[in-house]
Amino acid sequence: MDAETKVISESEFFDEKWYKDRYLSKGGFAHFIHPAKHYLKTGWIKSLNPSERFNTAVYLDLNPDVRESNINPLLHYELFGKAEGRFYRYDEALLDPSVPMAQNIKHGEWPEYLKKLCDKIGNDVLEIGSRVVTGADFGHLFEKANYTGFDIYDGPNVDVVGDAHHLSSYFDKKFDLIFSSAVFEHLAMPWIAANEIIKLLKPGGYVFIETHYCYGSHERPWHFFQFSEQALKILFPDAHGIRCLEVGISNPLVARFSDKAFIHLKNKYIHGMYCHSEFLGQKVREVEDFSYGNLKLNEIVGETKYPAPQK
């Protein structure tokens, strides 16, 4: 076995059985063809993959210099790319390291986190958008607290029907936790709904919001907004008495422009795409007569700044 074939054969990204079964079994020639040598010499040229974990076309797309050098992509990765930190999948290459991944409140795990935080005797919990639509029923999580489900339509798991933009008009009490999932993108005036939520929180009470950072069009025509994690901090700012306990995103996406896009954008991949954004805050003080119009910009964005022009 020559040195290059040996590099391919011993790579953690080369699965000999998978490659043989997928590409070489037809025609009965599998016993006469060395899988690693086949991939090294001709397989990669046909865009065959050495395993499910390494994508030949993606590596060449992400590394144009490798494509121009006409070297086998896995061989290049093992000899040079690994040490250089080259990407071999879009998943890693398209993430934005400056975007914080949610931890305690990430998608799929926040329900149990909220339960541990607030499911206590005497606590009052309000869910906005509680109607069971996709199969998720969060009311059953709160076995000790007093749970109330609120939605614009009546249905399963709904106790109060109303408009979240006028939330405080439906209740004569305040809550220890108010939360919503996949609702804020459907609110025509989310800043007003956020203000209503803050009004209804007890001092020390928690607010949790999960919504979409980026997602496909749905429930039209009432699909109004997408929210970065920073946008949720703006809706629930310290200036309004809310301390941010955790903010982040979940479920990275691999996205590209379609063939129908403008000619200079066709099929280009898009960096920094995520499905969900999450925010957990706590009301630390009452703020009377809150208005964004009375605030200076730094009271909302803090010490952050819009990126300066490149010189």
Secondary structure as the mmCIF struct_conf table of DSSP 4:
data_model
#
loop_
_struct_conf.conf_type_id
_struct_conf.id
_struct_conf.beg_label_comp_id
_struct_conf.beg_label_asym_id
_struct_conf.beg_label_seq_id
_struct_conf.end_label_comp_id
_struct_conf.end_label_asym_id
_struct_conf.end_label_seq_id
HELX_RH_AL_P HELX_RH_AL_P1 ALA A 3 GLU A 10
TURN_TY1_P TURN_TY1_P1 GLU A 12 PHE A 13
HELX_RH_AL_P HELX_RH_AL_P2 GLU A 16 TYR A 19
HELX_RH_PI_P HELX_RH_PI_P1 LYS A 20 LEU A 24
BEND BEND1 SER A 25 SER A 25
HELX_RH_3T_P HELX_RH_3T_P1 LYS A 26 GLY A 28
HELX_RH_3T_P HELX_RH_3T_P2 ALA A 30 PHE A 32
BEND BEND2 ILE A 33 ILE A 33
HELX_RH_AL_P HELX_RH_AL_P3 PRO A 35 HIS A 38
HELX_RH_PI_P HELX_RH_PI_P2 TYR A 39 GLY A 43
HELX_RH_3T_P HELX_RH_3T_P3 TRP A 44 LYS A 46
TURN_TY1_P TURN_TY1_P2 SER A 47 SER A 47
BEND BEND3 PRO A 50 PRO A 50
STRN STRN1 SER A 51 SER A 51
TURN_TY1_P TURN_TY1_P3 GLU A 52 ARG A 53
STRN STRN2 PHE A 54 PHE A 54
HELX_RH_AL_P HELX_RH_AL_P4 THR A 56 LEU A 62
HELX_RH_AL_P HELX_RH_AL_P5 PRO A 64 SER A 69
TURN_TY1_P TURN_TY1_P4 ASN A 70 ASN A 70
HELX_RH_AL_P HELX_RH_AL_P6 PRO A 73 HIS A 76
HELX_RH_PI_P HELX_RH_PI_P3 TYR A 77 GLY A 81
HELX_RH_AL_P HELX_RH_AL_P7 LYS A 82 GLU A 84
TURN_TY1_P TURN_TY1_P5 GLY A 85 GLY A 85
BEND BEND4 TYR A 88 ARG A 89
HELX_RH_AL_P HELX_RH_AL_P8 TYR A 90 ALA A 93
TURN_TY1_P TURN_TY1_P6 LEU A 94 LEU A 94
TURN_TY1_P TURN_TY1_P7 PRO A 97 SER A 98
BEND BEND5 VAL A 99 VAL A 99
HELX_LH_PP_P HELX_LH_PP_P1 PRO A 100 PRO A 100
STRN STRN3 MET A 101 MET A 101
HELX_LH_PP_P HELX_LH_PP_P2 ALA A 102 ALA A 102
BEND BEND6 GLN A 103 GLN A 103
TURN_TY1_P TURN_TY1_P8 ASN A 104 ILE A 105
TURN_TY1_P TURN_TY1_P9 HIS A 107 GLU A 109
HELX_RH_AL_P HELX_RH_AL_P9 TRP A 110 CYS A 118
TURN_TY1_P TURN_TY1_P10 ILE A 121 GLY A 122
STRN STRN4 ASP A 124 ILE A 128
BEND BEND7 GLY A 129 GLY A 129
BEND BEND8 ARG A 131 ARG A 131
BEND BEND9 VAL A 133 GLY A 135
HELX_RH_3T_P HELX_RH_3T_P4 GLY A 139 LEU A 141
BEND BEND10 GLU A 143 ALA A 145
STRN STRN5 ASN A 146 ASP A 151
BEND BEND11 ILE A 152 TYR A 153
TURN_TY1_P TURN_TY1_P11 PRO A 156 ASN A 157
BEND BEND12 ASP A 159 ASP A 159
STRN STRN6 VAL A 160 VAL A 161
HELX_RH_3T_P HELX_RH_3T_P5 ALA A 164 TYR A 170
BEND BEND13 ASP A 172 LYS A 173
STRN STRN7 PHE A 175 SER A 181
BEND BEND14 ALA A 182 ALA A 182
HELX_RH_3T_P HELX_RH_3T_P6 PHE A 184 HIS A 186
BEND BEND15 ALA A 188 MET A 189
HELX_RH_AL_P HELX_RH_AL_P10 PRO A 190 LEU A 200
STRN STRN8 LEU A 201 HIS A 212
BEND BEND16 TYR A 213 CYS A 214
BEND BEND17 GLU A 219 GLU A 219
TURN_TY1_P TURN_TY1_P12 ARG A 220 PRO A 221
BEND BEND18 TRP A 222 TRP A 222
HELX_RH_AL_P HELX_RH_AL_P11 GLU A 229 LEU A 235
BEND BEND19 PHE A 236 PHE A 236
HELX_RH_3T_P HELX_RH_3T_P7 ASP A 238 HIS A 240
TURN_TY1_P TURN_TY1_P13 GLY A 241 GLY A 241
STRN STRN9 ILE A 242 PRO A 252
STRN STRN10 ALA A 255 ARG A 256
TURN_TY1_P TURN_TY1_P14 ASP A 259 LYS A 260
BEND BEND20 ALA A 261 ALA A 261
TURN_TY1_P TURN_TY1_P15 ILE A 263 ASN A 267
STRN STRN11 TYR A 269 ILE A 270
BEND BEND21 HIS A 271 GLY A 272
STRN STRN12 TYR A 274 LYS A 283
BEND BEND22 ARG A 285 ARG A 285
TURN_TY1_P TURN_TY1_P16 GLU A 288 ASP A 289
HELX_RH_3T_P HELX_RH_3T_P8 TYR A 292 ASN A 294
BEND BEND23 LEU A 295 LEU A 295
TURN_TY1_P TURN_TY1_P17 LEU A 297 LEU A 297
HELX_RH_AL_P HELX_RH_AL_P12 ASN A 298 VAL A 301
TURN_TY1_P TURN_TY1_P18 GLY A 302 GLU A 303
HELX_LH_PP_P HELX_LH_PP_P3 TYR A 306 GLN A 310
#
